[in-house]
């Protein structure tokens, strides 16, 4: 009896210890924290967008020129993943005035918009994001305020209040969890050492075996993951700053079971070395040639790959910002603050350590939330990264039940002689999505439910997000008096309109390849070319006389099409997929009603045919001479829209006064933006040369250069050139 009991006792002991182990921390907590962190940053990559615009203030009716930089937050390098940027100009009520979809090529994309001349004087917002960034809106996007002045309005400009991107406090880790028995203090004011002071009470030390874990990361890269022994009530840890990456460092303390207890953010400054230099004249006269010779040097003097630069030359104003791409990437959209609002008159390197330390006391990361990281679950995202295609989203609803129609097929067709066809299956919310090639072509798109009933309705979702950061008016920065130079700019703009001069050039050609069109059903079994036969009066006769094994016959209340299975020469039980110009029709009467003389070709696929999981019992496609589905009526449950993925962008047109006749031409040259070029590339020696001409306006002009190399080195330079008589 005793011998038989021993195995049972051993099993109970094993179960007991197994249950005990389930409630304990992993054997190597530092590895576990690091692995979960790496998994999270891989599954939830962070994109940042920065916009370099030609100016910060404009006259209504002018053109705004800009360049979009897409940066991977972790590597701080240009991201070649997402291919489309969504750009918006918002008014003071966060209502979009202009929306554009712009191509990103290897992380860079030029853009241009024409500001409506009906805009009233005020402060407006530009914002930009990718499809992937829509999952994290309204916080994860680029936001910048610009001033727009109406030439016929003299009122003061109403400023928007300052805003924050910090998420709700319930979604983030507090500085020190209540009643945790542990507090964290950080002293970042010493030049070479970060001093951390972890204060614990007796209860914490007893329950955690005098142990805690320290984890430091910077923009998604681990700086330190270590276990620390508690030596006293206050444990001091000195960390050499050379071990910390430049940027915002997130410091977290975990207890012995891996629960996050305390958090602090500090700033580690980057040692800036000039890496781009510019040689040019310091002053010149009107309508004179200005040559800018650029060279990458310093630590990048042996750099071989070209750098992407954007260059603006505009009149110097006191409304300019000294912050650039390098400064923006320190904070990005991650930390919920716009430091240039707190320090509008200082550059990043001019902010004192005390000022920066104070600024970071209340920040949160809206990317790295340790409560989410530690869950270890694969997040679900509605919006995908648009790597090769654009995603058109919509919803299928049941009109009689007034609920989303789930688990149903939705069909998309692009009418044509070589038609496009896709299907999508709705999720539990009735959502569907289709892939559209990324180009500037205007697609004629028809979307319809597969069941084809009037009890279903389709709504197409805007590709632009309706998630906005709330912006107040009037209680933030003081209202601003219109600057004196705006009056001159307004006159210059009106003169250019009178003389019909413009800086808008030809359309920019995008480096996107047009996919070769193919029939979605491949090579048909029968390809009936109508011109090879005499014209018959009815489509029913065409099928009977010219398409053996394919029958179009009348039935009570309409028509039906049947195809014989080539294996047994008997008709399929269900009708085939019936198409006109690649658009599926559910009623054979539509095909029977076509006039044969309008038909160019009939394609027939006799065998069962799969498009993904969608099964056709054969296919009949009627291709008309027009090829645009104009000879058949579209059912009420279908939606037909013209859809363009990319919006066109114009080039900046700059005058050339090298000819003597042009130089003495009497038409005034009153450009408010002297020069704009979003796509200057250095050669293999790191050099580039830009040539432009001054205008008739006597003023000081600021040359503003911003850009980035392939390995993430930011290039920024500003210089003033005077135009004198």
C-alpha positions in Angstrom: 0.0 0.0 0.0 2.8 2.3 0.9 4.8 1.5 -2.2 1.7 2.3 -4.4 1.3 5.7 -2.7 4.8 7.0 -3.5 4.3 7.7 -7.2 1.1 9.6 -6.4 2.9 11.7 -3.8 5.6 12.5 -6.3 3.0 13.6 -8.9 1.3 15.9 -6.3 4.7 17.4 -5.4 5.5 18.0 -9.1 2.1 19.7 -9.7 2.6 21.8 -6.5 6.0 23.1 -7.7 4.7 23.6 -11.3 1.9 25.8 -9.9 4.4 27.7 -7.8 6.6 28.3 -10.8 3.7 29.6 -12.8 3.4 32.5 -10.4 7.1 33.3 -10.3 9.1 35.5 -12.6 11.2 33.9 -15.4 14.6 32.5 -14.4 16.3 35.3 -16.3 14.2 38.4 -16.0 16.6 40.7 -18.0 16.4 38.4 -21.0 12.6 38.1 -20.7 12.2 41.9 -20.6 14.6 42.4 -23.5 12.9 39.7 -25.6 9.4 41.0 -25.0 10.6 44.6 -25.8 12.3 43.4 -29.1 9.2 41.5 -30.1 7.0 44.5 -29.5 9.1 46.9 -31.4 9.2 44.4 -34.3 5.5 43.9 -34.3 4.7 47.5 -33.7 7.2 49.5 -35.7 7.1 53.3 -35.4 7.1 55.6 -38.3 7.7 59.4 -38.1 7.1 62.0 -40.7 8.7 65.4 -41.0 7.8 68.1 -43.5 10.2 70.8 -44.7 8.1 73.6 -46.2 9.4 76.5 -48.2 8.0 78.9 -45.7 6.0 79.2 -42.5 3.6 81.9 -43.7 1.7 82.4 -46.9 -0.7 84.6 -48.8 -4.1 83.2 -49.7 -3.9 81.9 -53.3 -0.2 81.2 -53.2 1.4 77.8 -53.7 2.9 76.0 -50.7 5.9 73.8 -51.5 7.1 71.1 -49.2 9.1 67.9 -48.9 8.1 64.9 -46.8 10.6 62.7 -45.0 9.5 59.4 -43.7 11.8 58.1 -40.9 11.9 54.7 -39.1 11.8 55.6 -35.4 14.1 52.8 -34.3 16.9 53.2 -36.8 16.3 56.9 -37.5 17.0 56.2 -41.1 14.8 57.0 -44.1 12.1 54.3 -44.4 11.4 52.7 -47.7 8.5 50.7 -46.5 5.4 52.9 -46.7 4.9 54.3 -50.2 2.1 56.8 -49.6 1.9 59.9 -47.4 -1.5 61.5 -46.5 -1.2 65.3 -46.3 -3.9 67.6 -45.0 -4.4 71.3 -44.5 -6.8 71.9 -41.6 -8.6 75.0 -40.5 -9.1 76.2 -36.9 -12.0 73.7 -36.4 -9.8 70.8 -37.6 -11.8 70.6 -40.8 -9.7 69.6 -43.8 -9.4 72.2 -46.5 -7.0 70.3 -48.8 -6.2 66.6 -48.7 -3.5 65.0 -50.9 -2.1 61.5 -51.3 1.6 61.7 -52.2 4.2 59.2 -53.3 7.1 58.3 -51.0 10.2 57.0 -52.8 12.8 55.6 -50.4 11.4 57.7 -47.6 11.2 61.0 -49.5 8.2 62.6 -51.3 7.8 66.1 -52.7 4.5 67.9 -52.5 2.7 71.1 -53.5 -0.7 72.6 -52.9 -2.5 75.7 -54.1 -4.0 77.6 -51.1 -7.5 78.7 -51.9 -7.7 82.5 -52.4 -10.9 82.5 -50.3 -9.0 81.5 -47.1 -9.4 84.1 -44.3 -6.5 85.3 -42.3 -5.7 82.8 -39.6 -3.5 80.1 -38.1 -3.9 76.7 -40.0 -2.4 73.3 -39.4 -0.7 70.9 -41.8 -0.5 67.3 -40.8 0.8 64.2 -42.5 0.8 60.5 -41.8 1.0 57.1 -43.5 -1.6 54.3 -43.6 0.3 52.5 -40.8 0.4 55.6 -38.7 -3.4 55.8 -38.9 -3.5 52.9 -36.3 -2.0 55.3 -33.8 -3.7 58.6 -34.6 -4.3 61.2 -33.5 -0.9 61.2 -31.8 1.4 59.6 -34.4 1.5 62.2 -37.1 3.4 65.3 -38.1 1.7 68.5 -37.1 2.8 72.0 -37.8 1.1 75.4 -37.7 1.4 77.9 -40.5 0.0 81.4 -40.9 -2.1 82.3 -43.9 -3.0 85.9 -44.7 -5.7 87.2 -46.9 -4.6 90.2 -49.0 -8.0 91.9 -48.5 -8.2 91.4 -44.7 -6.4 93.5 -42.1 -7.6 91.8 -39.0 -5.2 90.3 -36.5 -4.4 86.6 -36.8 -6.2 84.4 -34.3 -3.8 81.9 -32.9 -4.5 78.3 -31.9 -3.8 77.3 -28.3 -0.9 75.0 -27.5 -1.8 71.3 -27.7 -0.5 68.0 -26.4 -0.3 64.6 -27.9 0.0 62.9 -24.5 -2.6 60.0 -24.4 -5.0 59.6 -21.5 -3.2 58.9 -18.3 -5.1 55.6 -17.9 -3.3 54.2 -20.9 0.2 54.8 -19.7 2.5 53.9 -16.8 2.5 56.3 -13.9 5.8 57.7 -12.6 5.8 55.5 -9.6 3.0 53.0 -9.0 1.1 53.9 -5.9 2.1 51.9 -2.7 4.8 50.1 -4.6 7.4 50.9 -1.9 9.8 52.1 -4.5 10.6 55.5 -6.0 13.0 56.6 -8.7 14.9 59.8 -8.9 17.3 60.8 -11.7 20.0 63.5 -11.8 20.9 64.2 -15.4 22.6 67.5 -14.7 26.2 66.2 -14.5 28.1 66.3 -17.8 29.3 62.7 -18.0 27.3 60.6 -15.6 23.6 59.9 -15.1 22.9 59.3 -11.4 19.9 57.2 -10.5 18.6 56.9 -6.9 16.2 54.1 -6.2 14.5 54.5 -2.7 12.8 51.4 -1.3 11.0 50.6 2.0 11.5 47.6 4.2 8.4 45.8 2.8 9.5 46.1 -0.8 13.0 44.8 0.1 11.6 41.8 2.0 9.1 40.8 -0.7 11.6 41.3 -3.6 14.7 39.7 -2.0 16.6 43.1 -2.2 16.3 43.1 -6.0 14.9 45.2 -8.8 15.5 45.4 -12.5 16.6 48.4 -14.5 15.7 48.9 -18.2 16.8 51.8 -20.4 15.8 52.3 -24.0 16.2 55.0 -26.6 13.8 55.3 -29.6 13.3 51.5 -29.5 16.8 50.4 -29.0 18.0 48.8 -25.7 20.7 50.8 -23.8 20.7 48.7 -20.7 18.8 45.7 -19.1 20.2 44.7 -15.8 19.3 43.2 -12.4 20.3 45.5 -9.4 20.9 44.5 -5.8 19.5 46.9 -3.2 22.3 47.9 -0.9 20.5 50.2 1.4 17.3 52.2 1.7 18.6 54.4 -1.1 20.5 52.6 -3.8 22.6 54.8 -6.1 23.5 53.7 -9.7 25.9 55.7 -11.8 25.7 55.3 -15.5 28.3 56.8 -17.9 26.5 58.9 -20.5 28.6 57.4 -23.2 26.5 54.2 -22.7 23.3 56.0 -23.6 22.2 56.8 -27.1 21.5 60.4 -28.0 17.9 61.3 -27.7 15.1 60.8 -25.1 16.1 57.9 -22.8 13.2 56.0 -21.2 14.2 54.6 -17.8 12.0 51.9 -16.2 12.3 50.0 -12.9 10.6 46.6 -12.4 10.1 44.5 -9.3 11.4 41.0 -8.9 8.4 39.5 -10.8 8.8 41.9 -13.7 6.0 44.4 -12.8 6.8 47.9 -13.9 6.9 50.3 -10.9 8.6 53.6 -11.9 9.4 55.5 -15.0 11.5 58.6 -15.9 12.6 60.3 -19.1 15.9 62.2 -19.6 17.6 63.7 -22.6 21.1 62.8 -23.8 22.4 65.4 -26.2 24.1 64.5 -29.4 27.4 66.1 -30.2 26.8 67.9 -33.4 29.5 68.3 -36.0 28.9 70.2 -39.2 28.5 67.7 -41.9 27.4 69.9 -44.8 28.9 73.2 -45.9 27.8 75.7 -48.5 29.9 78.1 -50.5 28.1 81.1 -52.1 28.2 84.9 -52.4 27.2 86.9 -49.3 25.4 89.5 -51.4 24.3 90.2 -55.0 22.1 92.4 -57.1 18.6 92.0 -58.6 18.2 89.3 -61.3 21.7 88.0 -60.6 22.8 84.4 -60.7 23.4 82.8 -57.4 25.4 79.6 -57.2 25.2 77.3 -54.1 28.0 74.8 -53.8 27.3 72.1 -51.3 29.7 69.6 -49.8 29.2 66.9 -47.2 32.2 66.8 -44.9 33.1 66.2 -41.2 32.5 62.7 -40.1 30.8 62.0 -43.5 33.6 63.1 -45.7 34.1 59.6 -47.1 30.4 59.0 -47.5 29.7 57.5 -50.9 26.0 57.1 -51.2 23.9 60.2 -52.3 22.0 62.2 -49.7 18.5 63.6 -50.2 18.3 67.4 -49.7 15.6 69.9 -50.0 16.4 73.6 -50.4 14.3 76.7 -50.0 15.4 80.3 -50.5 12.9 82.8 -49.2 12.9 86.3 -47.6 14.2 86.3 -44.1 11.4 87.0 -41.6 11.1 87.0 -37.8 8.5 84.3 -38.1 11.0 81.6 -39.0 11.7 78.6 -36.9 15.2 77.5 -35.9 14.1 73.9 -35.4 15.1 71.4 -38.1 14.7 67.7 -38.9 17.4 66.7 -36.5 15.7 68.5 -33.6 12.3 67.1 -34.6 13.6 63.5 -34.5 14.6 63.8 -30.9 11.0 64.1 -29.9 9.0 63.2 -33.0 5.4 62.6 -32.3 6.2 60.1 -29.5 6.3 62.1 -26.3 3.2 64.3 -26.5 5.0 67.6 -26.5 6.2 70.2 -29.0 9.3 71.6 -27.3 9.5 74.5 -29.7 6.2 75.8 -28.2 7.8 75.8 -24.8 11.1 77.3 -26.1 10.0 79.2 -29.3 13.1 81.5 -29.3 15.8 78.8 -28.7 17.4 76.0 -30.7 17.5 72.6 -29.2 21.1 72.9 -28.1 20.3 76.3 -26.5 17.8 74.8 -24.0 19.5 74.4 -20.6 19.8 70.9 -19.0 17.5 72.2 -16.2 14.9 73.4 -18.8 15.0 70.1 -20.7 14.8 68.1 -17.4 11.8 70.1 -16.4 10.2 69.6 -19.8 10.5 65.8 -19.6 9.1 65.4 -16.1 5.5 65.0 -17.3 6.0 63.3 -20.7 4.7 59.8 -21.7 5.7 57.7 -24.6 2.7 56.9 -26.8 4.7 54.1 -28.4 6.5 52.2 -25.6 3.8 51.4 -23.0 5.2 48.6 -20.8 1.8 47.4 -19.8 1.2 46.6 -23.4 4.7 45.3 -24.0 4.5 42.8 -21.2 1.3 41.3 -22.5 3.3 39.7 -25.3 0.2 39.5 -27.5 0.3 40.2 -31.3 -1.7 43.4 -31.7 -4.4 43.6 -34.4 -4.3 46.6 -36.7 -6.9 47.8 -39.1 -4.6 49.7 -41.3 -1.7 47.9 -43.1 1.6 49.3 -44.3 1.2 50.3 -48.0 4.3 48.7 -49.3 3.3 47.7 -52.9 -0.4 48.6 -53.1 -2.9 51.1 -51.7 -5.7 49.8 -49.6 -9.2 50.9 -50.5 -11.5 50.2 -47.4 -15.2 50.0 -47.1 -18.1 48.5 -45.2 -21.0 46.3 -46.3 -24.3 46.8 -44.4 -27.6 45.0 -44.5 -30.2 47.7 -45.0 -33.2 45.7 -43.8 -31.4 44.5 -40.6 -29.5 47.8 -40.2 -26.4 45.9 -39.1 -23.0 45.1 -40.7 -23.1 42.3 -43.2 -20.3 39.9 -42.0 -18.7 36.9 -43.7 -19.9 38.0 -47.2 -18.1 38.4 -50.5 -17.7 41.8 -52.0 -16.5 42.2 -55.6 -14.4 44.9 -57.2 -14.1 45.3 -61.0 -12.2 47.8 -63.1 -14.1 47.8 -66.4 -12.0 47.4 -69.6 -11.1 45.2 -72.5 -8.6 43.7 -70.1 -10.5 44.1 -66.9 -9.4 43.9 -63.3 -11.3 41.8 -60.8 -10.9 41.2 -57.0 -12.9 39.9 -54.2 -12.9 40.5 -50.5 -14.6 38.8 -47.6 -16.1 41.0 -44.9 -15.1 40.7 -41.2 -17.5 40.6 -38.3 -17.9 44.4 -38.6 -18.7 44.2 -42.3 -15.4 45.8 -43.3 -13.6 44.9 -46.5 -10.5 46.0 -48.3 -9.1 45.9 -51.8 -5.6 46.4 -53.2 -5.2 49.2 -55.7 -1.9 49.7 -57.6 0.1 52.8 -56.6 0.1 55.2 -59.5 -1.6 58.4 -60.7 -4.1 56.7 -63.0 -7.7 57.5 -62.4 -9.4 54.1 -62.0 -13.0 53.5 -62.8 -14.0 51.2 -60.0 -17.2 49.3 -59.5 -17.8 47.6 -56.1 -20.8 45.3 -55.5 -21.9 42.6 -53.0 -21.7 39.1 -54.3 -25.3 38.2 -53.3 -26.5 41.1 -55.4 -29.6 42.2 -53.5 -31.1 45.6 -52.9 -31.1 44.8 -49.2 -27.3 45.5 -49.0 -25.5 48.8 -49.2 -21.8 49.7 -49.6 -20.0 52.6 -48.1 -16.5 53.6 -49.1 -14.2 54.8 -46.3 -12.1 57.9 -46.8 -8.4 57.2 -47.0 -7.9 60.2 -44.7 -8.3 59.8 -41.0 -11.0 61.6 -39.0 -9.1 61.3 -35.7 -7.8 64.8 -34.7 -6.0 66.2 -31.7 -8.3 68.7 -30.0 -7.1 72.2 -30.6 -8.5 75.1 -28.6 -8.6 78.7 -29.8 -7.6 81.9 -28.0 -6.4 80.6 -24.7 -3.0 79.6 -25.9 -0.4 81.9 -27.6 -1.5 85.5 -27.9 -3.2 86.8 -31.0 -0.6 88.1 -33.4 -0.5 91.4 -35.3 0.0 91.0 -39.0 3.8 91.6 -39.8 4.8 94.5 -42.0 6.3 92.3 -44.6 3.0 90.6 -45.3 1.7 93.8 -46.9 4.6 93.6 -49.4 4.0 89.9 -50.0 0.4 90.6 -50.7 1.3 93.2 -53.3 3.8 90.9 -54.9 1.3 88.1 -55.1 -1.3 90.5 -56.7 1.2 91.8 -59.2 2.2 88.3 -60.2 -1.5 87.4 -60.8 -2.0 90.5 -62.9 1.0 89.6 -65.1 0.1 85.9 -65.2 3.5 84.9 -63.8 3.7 81.7 -61.8 6.2 79.4 -60.2 4.2 76.3 -61.1 6.0 74.2 -63.7 5.3 70.9 -65.3 3.9 67.8 -63.5 6.5 65.8 -61.7 7.0 62.3 -63.1 6.7 59.7 -60.4 9.1 56.7 -60.4 6.2 54.1 -60.3 5.9 51.3 -62.9 2.6 50.6 -64.5 1.7 46.9 -64.1 1.1 45.0 -67.3 -2.6 44.3 -67.6 -3.7 40.7 -67.8 -7.1 39.0 -67.9 -7.8 37.8 -64.4 -9.0 34.5 -65.8 -5.9 34.0 -67.9 -6.2 32.6 -71.4 -9.9 31.6 -72.1 -10.9 28.3 -73.7 -12.9 30.1 -76.3 -12.1 33.6 -77.6 -14.9 34.6 -80.0 -14.0 37.6 -82.1 -17.2 39.0 -83.4 -15.9 40.7 -86.5 -14.9 37.3 -87.9 -18.5 36.4 -88.3 -21.6 37.9 -89.8 -23.6 40.1 -87.4 -26.5 38.3 -85.8 -29.5 40.2 -84.5 -29.7 38.8 -81.0 -27.2 37.7 -78.4 -29.3 34.5 -77.9 -28.5 33.6 -81.6 -24.8 34.4 -81.1 -24.5 31.9 -78.3 -26.6 29.3 -80.2 -24.7 29.6 -83.5 -21.2 30.4 -82.4 -20.6 29.1 -78.9 -21.1 25.4 -78.7 -21.6 24.1 -75.2 -22.6 27.6 -73.9 -26.4 28.1 -73.8 -28.2 31.4 -73.4 -31.9 30.6 -73.1 -35.1 32.3 -72.0 -36.8 31.3 -68.8 -39.8 32.5 -67.0 -39.2 36.1 -66.2 -35.8 36.4 -67.8 -32.8 34.5 -69.2 -30.2 32.0 -67.9 -26.7 31.0 -69.1 -25.4 27.5 -68.8 -22.0 26.0 -69.6 -21.3 22.3 -70.2 -18.7 20.7 -67.9 -16.1 19.5 -70.4 -15.5 16.4 -68.4 -19.0 14.9 -68.8 -20.5 17.4 -71.3 -23.4 18.1 -68.9 -24.4 21.6 -67.7 -23.1 22.8 -64.4 -25.8 23.1 -61.8 -25.1 26.8 -61.2 -24.7 29.6 -63.7 -21.1 30.6 -64.6 -19.5 33.9 -63.6 -21.1 36.4 -66.0 -19.3 39.5 -66.9 -19.7 42.6 -69.2 -16.3 44.4 -69.7 -15.0 42.5 -66.6 -18.0 43.7 -64.4 -19.9 40.8 -62.9 -23.6 40.7 -63.6 -26.0 38.5 -61.7 -28.8 38.5 -64.3 -28.2 36.9 -67.7 -30.9 39.2 -69.1 -28.3 42.0 -69.0 -26.2 40.0 -71.5 -29.3 39.0 -73.5 -30.2 42.7 -73.9 -26.9 43.7 -75.5 -26.9 44.5 -79.1 -24.4 42.1 -80.9 -23.1 44.9 -83.1 -21.7 46.6 -80.0 -19.8 43.5 -78.8 -16.2 43.1 -79.8 -15.3 39.7 -78.2 -16.7 37.0 -76.0 -14.4 35.0 -73.7 -15.4 31.7 -72.3 -13.7 29.6 -69.6 -15.4 26.2 -69.5 -13.8 24.5 -66.5 -14.4 25.5 -62.9 -12.1 28.4 -62.1 -10.8 29.7 -58.8 -9.8 33.3 -58.0 -8.3 32.7 -54.6 -11.2 31.1 -52.6 -13.8 32.4 -55.0 -15.2 29.6 -57.3 -16.7 30.2 -60.7 -18.6 27.4 -62.5 -17.0 28.6 -65.7 -16.8 32.2 -66.9 -18.5 34.2 -69.7 -17.1 37.7 -70.3 -18.7 39.9 -72.9 -16.2 42.6 -74.1 -17.9 45.5 -75.8 -16.3 47.8 -78.4 -16.4 50.7 -75.8 -15.0 48.4 -73.1 -16.2 50.7 -70.3 -19.5 49.0 -69.1 -21.5 51.8 -70.7 -23.9 49.5 -72.6 -25.4 48.0 -69.4 -27.1 49.4 -66.4 -25.5 49.2 -63.0 -27.7 47.8 -60.2 -28.7 50.0 -57.3 -26.7 48.0 -54.8 -23.4 48.6 -56.7 -21.1 51.6 -56.2 -19.1 53.2 -59.1 -16.4 55.7 -58.3 -13.4 57.3 -60.1 -10.5 56.6 -57.8 -7.0 58.0 -58.0 -4.3 56.7 -55.6 -1.7 59.4 -56.0 -2.4 63.1 -56.5 -0.2 64.9 -59.1 2.5 67.2 -58.0 3.9 70.2 -60.0 7.5 71.2 -60.2 8.8 74.6 -59.1 9.5 76.9 -62.0 12.4 79.3 -61.5 13.3 82.0 -64.1 16.5 82.1 -65.9 18.1 85.5 -66.7 21.1 84.3 -68.5 19.7 85.8 -71.6 20.2 89.6 -71.8 16.7 90.1 -73.2 15.1 88.3 -70.3 17.1 90.3 -67.8 15.9 93.6 -69.0 12.3 92.4 -69.5 9.9 94.9 -67.9 7.6 92.3 -66.3 8.4 92.6 -62.6 9.7 89.6 -60.8 8.2 89.6 -57.3 8.7 86.0 -56.1 7.9 85.5 -52.4 9.7 82.1 -52.6 12.9 82.7 -54.6 13.8 79.1 -55.1 12.5 75.6 -54.1 14.0 72.2 -54.9 12.9 69.1 -53.0 15.2 66.6 -54.7 18.8 67.7 -54.6 21.2 64.7 -54.5 24.9 64.8 -53.8 27.2 62.9 -56.1 29.6 60.1 -55.0 32.1 62.7 -53.7 29.4 64.3 -51.5 29.0 67.4 -53.6 26.1 69.2 -55.2 25.7 72.5 -57.1 22.5 74.6 -57.3 22.0 77.6 -59.5 19.2 80.2 -59.1 18.4 83.8 -59.9 17.5 86.6 -57.6 14.4 88.6 -58.2 13.6 92.4 -58.2 12.9 92.5 -54.5 15.6 94.0 -52.4 15.8 92.0 -49.2 17.7 89.5 -47.1 17.1 85.9 -48.2 17.5 82.8 -46.1 18.8 79.6 -47.7 17.4 76.7 -45.7 18.8 73.2 -46.5 17.5 70.1 -44.8 18.0 66.4 -45.7 19.2 63.0 -44.6 21.6 60.3 -45.7 20.7 56.7 -46.3 22.2 55.8 -42.9 20.3 58.4 -41.0 22.7 61.3 -40.7 20.7 64.5 -40.7 22.0 67.4 -42.8 20.8 71.0 -41.9 22.2 74.4 -42.8 21.0 78.0 -43.0 22.6 81.0 -44.5 21.5 84.6 -45.3 22.3 86.1 -48.7 21.6 89.9 -49.2 20.1 91.2 -52.5 21.2 94.9 -52.9 20.8 97.6 -55.5 
